């Protein structure tokens, strides 16, 4: 996954062959904000501009720019994986929740 970060905000970067440009989409916002550029330098500059405009609009309208996350989500796994997780957690003296948090944190570490 191609991710660019500016001022604590992350954007997914993809190449659009139809317009021969890179497209960025800022993630985790309460609304949509994207930007385009031909080079990484131009893309980063356009990211900053798009983010600035988005944040200004949020301030004007009294909207929080970032989505709120509760810290809870349901995860469905096959029964055999559930059993393996339970056994691994017991063997390490941890809860399944702690084991999964550690695995997820390792997966998204930058």
N, C-alpha and C positions, 0 to 999 in steps of 0.2 A: 504494500500500500504506500502510495506517495503522499506524504503529509508535509505541509509547510506550516510553521508556527510564527506568529507575529504578535507581540504584546500579550502573550498568554492565550491567544486564540489560535485554533488549528483549522486548517483547510485541507480538504481532499483535492489533489491535483490530478487531472487527466489531460491527455492530448486529444484534441478534436481535429481529425484529419480533414473534415469538410471545410474548415476555415483556416487550417494550418496554424493553429494557436493552442496554447495550453489554457485550460479552464480550471479555475479554483472555486470551490464551494466552501464557505465558512461553516464549520460544524458547531452544533450545540447552541444555536441561537434560537430566540423565540420567533424569528422570522427568517426570511431567506436573504442571503447576500452572496453574490458571486462576482467574479472578476476574470479578466483575460490578459494574456501576455504572450509575446513571441519568444522571450528569453527569460531565464530565471530572475534576472535583475528587474526586468519590466514586470514580471508576474508579482514579485515581492512589492514593488512600488504600487501596483494596482490593488494588491491585497490591502495595503495600508490605507489607500484612498477609500476603497469600498467599506472597510471597517470603520473609518472615521465618519463617513456619511451615515452608516447604519447606527452607530452610537449616538450621533447627533439627533437623528430622527427619534430614537428611543427616549432620549432626554426630553425632547420637545413634547412627546406624547405621554411621558410618564410611564414608559414601559421598561421592565427589566430586560436587558439585552440577552442574558443567558437563560436557558431553560433551567427549571428547578428539577432536581432529581431526589427522590425519597431515600435512596440507598437500599431499596427493596425491589426485587424482581423474582418472578417464578422461573424455575429452570426445570425442564423435563428431560430426563435421561432414561435410557433403557435400564430395565431392572438389573441386568448383570453389571452395568457400570455403577449403578447405585450401590450394589453390594461391594464392589471393589473399592469404591470411595469410602464406604463405612469401615471396611476392614483396614484400609490404609490409615484412616483417621484414628481408629482405635489403637493401631500399632504405634502411632506417633503421639498418642495421648492428647489428641486434638479433636475438635468437633469437625463434622463435614463442612460446616460453614467456614471455619478457619482454613481448612485445607483448600477449599475452592477459592477463597479470597486470595490466598497466597499464589495459587496457580494463575488466577486472573491478573493479579498485580504484576506477576512476572511476564505475562503475555503482552501487556500494554506498556511496559516500561520502555522508555525511549533512551 
